[in-house]
Structure formats: C-alpha cells, structure tokens
Amino acid sequence: MSEHAIEFLQEWIGEKVHCHASPDRIEKQAETLARECAAKAAEAGIPLEDIQEEVGDIKELIASKLEEAAEADQDEKNSDKPAG
C-alpha cells in the first residue's frame, strides 16, 4: 500500500471514527463510514484496493475502531463516577 494511502486512512479514521452510536448500532455506523471512506479515497485518487490490500475489509477495521472508542468512552464515564 502506498504511503499516501496509509496517511489518508489514518487521517480519515482519526477525523471520522468516534463513538456516537450505542454498541448495538456500531455495525450500521461502520457500514456507513466504510462507504464514505471509500468515496473519499476515490476522490483523493486512492484505489480502495490499495487500502484493502493493507488492512483488509475497511468496514471491519472501522467497526473495531468504533468498538474501541465506545469502550474508552464507557471507561471514561465509569471513572467520572464517585466510588461508592
């Protein structure tokens, strides 16, 4: 995968992949974001195949990043609660 494609994917995920959905909606959100990522990559002249060659299914990658963000968000909420 080209360095340009790697940079694009890292930047795009950093900007777009945040936990806004409940865990049961992560799959749907990942599907939507994967389509958006593919479209933006195409606009930037980066073939989806270049990205998939390195990371596999971008929907699965995005879903895992959303799950990580959801867990971090939950951990943060739990740490804000007073011990009792």
Order of alpha helices (4+ residues) and beta strands (2+ residues): alpha-alpha-alpha-alpha
